[in-house]
């Protein structure tokens, strides 16, 4: 129900405000507001395939929005801390339990690669910028990971919208299944990376 309402709002916003509206929606999506990217980006793809928008301008606008929204959330966590985030989050339907789970996930796996991977994980991608801020992550690594991760995810959903123009209900119906597949693949890659890294360290120490 919420996704359908957001979708209707997204369509109206995109038609009324153009690229600015797309940037605004994706800024909200990157913050703690309940605006899923699956309810926005496919419709941006509709605008592109209908010839109303330029593909690269759409990607630039949505990526800019994602980075700006993420930077605002980062600043909230960095300067305001968790109490401030929870106070503001009450007005944006923030689930404190989701924030705690995201904090736990990020605190045990800090780093640029982890932040990049979080951009593809449901719920976590909305809150990880806050935890990066509260964890005092460096600003430049944060912005780079956010830019690349958000651009890849946004572009993926945009292309889905372009190819499923006449069957947009499928995008919403299967978006969660796509999320699960992406999470499984990324976690498998992360596990391989960690295993390989710890396999190399002992051999280096033994040589010393």
C-alpha positions as CSV (number, residue, x, y, z in Angstrom):
1,X,0.0,0.0,0.0
2,X,2.8,2.4,1.0
3,X,4.7,1.6,-2.2
4,X,1.7,2.3,-4.3
5,X,1.1,5.6,-2.6
6,X,4.7,6.6,-3.1
7,X,4.6,5.5,-6.7
8,X,1.6,7.8,-7.3
9,X,3.4,10.7,-5.6
10,X,6.6,10.0,-7.6
11,X,4.7,10.1,-10.9
12,X,3.1,13.4,-10.1
13,X,6.4,14.8,-8.8
14,X,8.4,13.7,-11.9
15,X,5.8,15.1,-14.3
16,X,5.5,18.4,-12.4
17,X,9.2,19.0,-11.5
18,X,11.2,17.1,-14.1
19,X,14.8,16.4,-13.3
20,X,14.7,18.4,-10.1
21,X,11.8,16.3,-8.9
22,X,13.8,13.1,-9.7
23,X,16.8,14.5,-7.7
24,X,14.5,15.5,-4.8
25,X,12.9,12.1,-4.6
26,X,16.2,10.2,-4.7
27,X,17.5,12.6,-2.0
28,X,14.6,11.5,0.2
29,X,15.3,7.9,-0.7
30,X,18.9,8.2,0.5
31,X,17.8,9.7,3.8
32,X,15.6,8.1,6.5
33,X,12.4,9.0,4.7
34,X,10.2,6.1,3.5
35,X,10.7,6.6,-0.2
36,X,11.9,3.3,-1.9
37,X,14.0,3.6,-5.0
38,X,11.9,0.9,-6.6
39,X,8.9,3.2,-6.5
40,X,10.8,6.0,-8.2
41,X,13.5,5.0,-10.6
42,X,11.4,2.7,-12.9
43,X,9.2,5.7,-13.7
44,X,12.3,7.7,-14.5
45,X,13.0,5.0,-17.0
46,X,9.5,5.5,-18.4
47,X,10.3,9.1,-19.0
48,X,13.5,8.2,-20.8
49,X,12.0,5.5,-23.1
50,X,9.1,7.8,-23.9
51,X,11.6,10.4,-25.2
52,X,10.7,13.0,-22.6
53,X,14.0,12.8,-20.8
54,X,17.6,12.3,-21.7
55,X,19.2,9.1,-20.3
56,X,22.4,10.7,-19.1
57,X,20.7,13.7,-17.6
58,X,18.3,11.5,-15.7
59,X,21.3,9.4,-14.3
60,X,23.1,12.6,-13.4
61,X,20.0,14.1,-11.6
62,X,19.2,11.0,-9.6
63,X,22.8,10.3,-8.7
64,X,23.2,13.9,-7.5
65,X,20.0,13.6,-5.4
66,X,21.3,10.3,-3.9
67,X,24.6,11.9,-2.9
68,X,23.0,15.0,-1.5
69,X,20.5,13.1,0.5
70,X,23.2,10.7,1.8
71,X,25.4,13.7,2.7
72,X,22.6,15.2,4.8
73,X,22.1,12.0,6.6
74,X,25.8,11.7,7.2
75,X,25.9,15.2,8.6
76,X,23.0,14.3,10.9
77,X,24.8,11.3,12.3
78,X,28.2,13.0,12.4
79,X,27.2,16.2,14.2
80,X,23.9,15.3,15.8
81,X,24.5,11.8,16.9
82,X,21.9,9.0,17.3
83,X,19.6,11.0,19.7
84,X,19.2,13.7,17.1
85,X,18.5,11.2,14.3
86,X,15.9,9.4,16.3
87,X,14.3,12.7,17.2
88,X,14.0,13.8,13.5
89,X,13.2,10.3,12.4
90,X,10.0,10.2,14.4
91,X,8.5,12.6,11.8
92,X,9.8,10.5,8.9
93,X,8.5,7.1,10.1
94,X,11.9,5.9,11.1
95,X,12.0,2.4,12.6
96,X,14.5,2.6,15.5
97,X,15.0,-1.2,15.3
98,X,16.0,-0.9,11.7
99,X,18.5,1.8,12.6
100,X,20.0,-0.4,15.4
101,X,20.4,-3.4,13.0
102,X,22.1,-1.1,10.5
103,X,24.4,0.3,13.1
104,X,25.3,-3.3,14.2
105,X,26.0,-4.4,10.7
106,X,28.1,-1.4,9.8
107,X,30.0,-1.3,13.1
108,X,31.3,-4.9,12.6
109,X,32.3,-4.3,9.0
110,X,33.4,-0.7,8.7
111,X,35.0,0.4,5.5
112,X,34.5,1.8,2.0
113,X,33.7,-1.6,0.5
114,X,31.0,-2.3,3.1
115,X,29.4,1.1,2.5
116,X,29.4,0.4,-1.2
117,X,27.7,-3.0,-0.7
118,X,25.1,-1.5,1.7
119,X,23.9,0.7,-1.2
120,X,22.3,-2.5,-2.6
121,X,20.7,-3.9,0.6
122,X,17.1,-3.2,1.4
123,X,16.4,-0.9,4.4
124,X,20.1,-0.7,5.2
125,X,20.8,1.5,2.2
126,X,18.3,4.1,3.6
127,X,20.1,4.2,7.0
128,X,23.7,3.5,6.4
129,X,24.6,7.1,5.8
130,X,23.5,7.9,9.3
131,X,25.6,5.2,10.8
132,X,28.6,6.2,8.7
133,X,28.3,9.7,10.2
134,X,27.9,8.5,13.8
135,X,30.9,6.2,13.2
136,X,32.9,9.2,12.0
137,X,33.8,7.6,8.6
138,X,36.0,9.8,6.4
139,X,34.0,12.1,4.2
140,X,35.8,11.4,0.9
141,X,35.6,7.6,1.1
142,X,31.9,8.0,2.1
143,X,31.1,10.2,-0.9
144,X,32.9,8.0,-3.4
145,X,31.3,4.8,-2.2
146,X,27.9,6.5,-2.1
147,X,28.3,7.9,-5.6
148,X,29.3,4.7,-7.3
149,X,26.9,2.5,-5.3
150,X,23.9,4.7,-5.7
151,X,24.6,5.3,-9.4
152,X,24.8,1.6,-10.2
153,X,21.6,0.8,-8.3
154,X,19.7,3.8,-9.7
155,X,20.8,2.9,-13.2
156,X,19.8,-0.7,-12.8
157,X,16.2,0.2,-11.8
158,X,16.1,2.9,-14.5
159,X,16.9,0.3,-17.2
160,X,14.3,-2.1,-15.7
161,X,11.8,0.7,-16.1
162,X,12.8,1.2,-19.7
163,X,12.4,-2.4,-20.6
164,X,9.2,-3.0,-18.7
165,X,7.5,0.2,-19.8
166,X,4.2,-1.5,-20.5
167,X,4.3,-3.9,-17.5
168,X,5.4,-1.6,-14.7
169,X,3.5,-3.6,-12.2
170,X,6.1,-6.3,-12.6
171,X,8.8,-3.9,-11.4
172,X,7.1,-3.4,-8.1
173,X,5.9,-7.0,-7.8
174,X,9.4,-8.5,-8.2
175,X,11.5,-5.6,-6.8
176,X,11.9,-7.4,-3.4
177,X,13.0,-10.6,-5.1
178,X,15.6,-8.7,-7.0
179,X,16.8,-7.2,-3.8
180,X,17.2,-10.7,-2.3
181,X,19.3,-11.9,-5.3
182,X,21.5,-8.8,-5.2
183,X,22.1,-9.2,-1.4
184,X,23.0,-12.9,-1.8
185,X,25.5,-12.2,-4.6
186,X,27.1,-9.3,-2.8
187,X,27.4,-11.1,0.5
188,X,29.0,-14.1,-1.2
189,X,31.5,-11.7,-2.8
190,X,32.2,-10.1,0.5
191,X,32.7,-13.4,2.2
192,X,35.2,-14.5,-0.6
193,X,37.1,-11.2,-0.2
194,X,37.4,-11.5,3.6
195,X,38.4,-15.2,3.3
196,X,41.1,-14.4,0.7
197,X,42.4,-11.5,2.8
198,X,42.8,-13.5,6.0
199,X,44.4,-16.3,4.0
200,X,47.1,-14.0,2.8
201,X,47.9,-12.4,6.1
202,X,49.3,-15.5,7.9
203,X,51.5,-16.4,5.0
204,X,53.0,-12.9,5.1
205,X,53.6,-13.1,8.8
206,X,55.3,-16.5,8.4
207,X,57.8,-15.2,5.9
208,X,58.8,-12.5,8.4
